[in-house]
Amino acid sequence: MAEAPILIISGTNRPNSNALRIARTLAGHYRDLNVPHDLLSLEELPPDFFDPANYASKPPSVQQLQKRILDALGLHVVTPEYNGSLPGVLKYFIDMLKFPESFDAKPVAFVGESNGATGAVRPVEHLQQIFGYRNAHIFPERVFIPGVKEKVSAAGQITDAGIAERLQRQAARFASYARHMHGCPRT
């Protein structure tokens, strides 16, 4: 049986986002580690995902995204900072997923990126609260990328050696953590 993938989530639907560039970098690290992975950019959300009727009845597009979450070994979330918090589309995405099973005992890692000096500490902490409420297993090693425009090129290259090394290390350690947590029985 094939190993479940790490699902990397680019947490904004903004076209050509830094979050997506960083998510692609993480995908490269997982590929180098021979860790199955999948990348979900919130740019891919179909228009029917935003129908208010989805709160009552989930269309096939929402069900397909739900399956990707449930089938993942762990989630590696890359979030930008919008107005001191996470993007609204990321919160809405989380809200559309089944409660409680979507994140129950699911390992989750975080990368925050911003143009400011804090590297999206606030949105990552908000996400930790949300995922903690949903009973996820929060991976404690976070990566913050302040001044992202100077550290990630338009082509998606990480130009800061320290950040590049931290992302690579986080991917390796999170893969190990997710595999370990997956092997632990639920109580």
GIMO-V39927 format. One record per run of one state. SS is the DSSP state (2 for helix, 1 for strand, 0 for the rest). FROM is the first residue (numbers start at 1). TO is the last residue. Records with the same first field share a line. If there is no record, write none. Layout:
SS->FROM-TO / FROM-TO
This chain:
0->1-5 / 11-17 / 33-36 / 45-46 / 51-51 / 56-59 / 72-73 / 81-81 / 83-84 / 86-87 / 97-106 / 114-120 / 134-136 / 139-142 / 146-147 / 153-157 / 159-160 / 184-187
1->6-10 / 37-41 / 74-80 / 82-82 / 85-85 / 107-113 / 137-138 / 143-145 / 152-152 / 158-158
2->18-32 / 42-44 / 47-50 / 52-55 / 60-71 / 88-96 / 121-133 / 148-151 / 161-183
